[in-house]
Every structure is written in structure tokens, then in C-alpha cells.
């Protein structure tokens, strides 16, 4: 899977978000449905953003605080 060893930094707006956990999305950090077409066996992480904020979204697949990066890629 094409994970990377650094997070995606995004300025989020309030609402429900679906973040890629399979590493295959062409719209990272958001899910584009690639997990279904490529049969990755992984599902996107649904996350409710309560207020506008800057977030570091994991793209290494190792975080314990999904979808937020916890530095596990280091």
C-alpha cells in the first residue's frame, strides 16, 4: 500500500469526514472508495470535526489515535 511516512496537514471545517486508512486513495487524506475497488479489506475512518481546526492526519497506518497522527511514523 502506498503509505507515506508523514502526515497530511489539513485545515478542516466542521462536519463528518471520511479519512483513508487503506493508503490507496487518490484524494488523500480523504477516502475516495479505493478500498472497495482494490479489495484492501480496510474501511475509511469516520470522524466528526466539531469546529474548524488544523489537523495532522495519519498516512503511515501506524497511529493509535486514528485519524490523527501520533508520531508513530518516526
N, C-alpha and C positions, 0 to 999 in steps of 0.2 A: 504494500500500500504506500502511496506517495505522501507519507507524513513529512513534516519538516521539524527541525529542532529549534523552533522559535514560535512564539505565539502570534496570533493576528490581533492587532490593536484596532478596535472599532469604537466609534462614537455612537452609542446605542440610544434609541428612543424608546419610550415606554411601549410595552406590548409583548405578545407571545412570540418568541423566536425559536427557530429550529436550527441547531448547530450540527455540522457534520462531525461524526465520530468514526467514519469508515476511512477517511483520508482520500476518497475518490472524487469529491465534489469539485466541479469546475467553478464554483461560486463560493469558495471558502471565505469565511468560516461557516457560511450557511449551507444547509442541506439543499441539494438540487435533485434528489431522488436517485443518485448513482448507486446507493446501497442496494436498491432493488434491481436495477438493470445489470449490475455486476455481481449480484448474489454474494455480498460481503458478509452477510449474517449479522450485521450491525444495524442499529436503528439510530436516527438522529436524537440529539438531546433537546428535549423541550424545556424551555426556560422562560420564566416570566420576568421581564425587566420592569421594575416598579417605577423608576424615574430615570431621566436622561443621565447618562454617565459614560465615561471612557472605560472600556473593558479589555482585558487581555484574554483572548480565547485560545484554549489549548489546541495545538495541532501536532503534538508528538504522540498522542494517545496514551500517555502515562499518568496524567494528572489524577489526583484523588479528590479534586474539588470541581469536577466537570460541571459546566463547561469552562470554568475559569482556570487559567494557568496557575499552577502552584510551584513552578520552577523545576519540575521533575526532569525536564529535558537537559538540564545542566550536568 
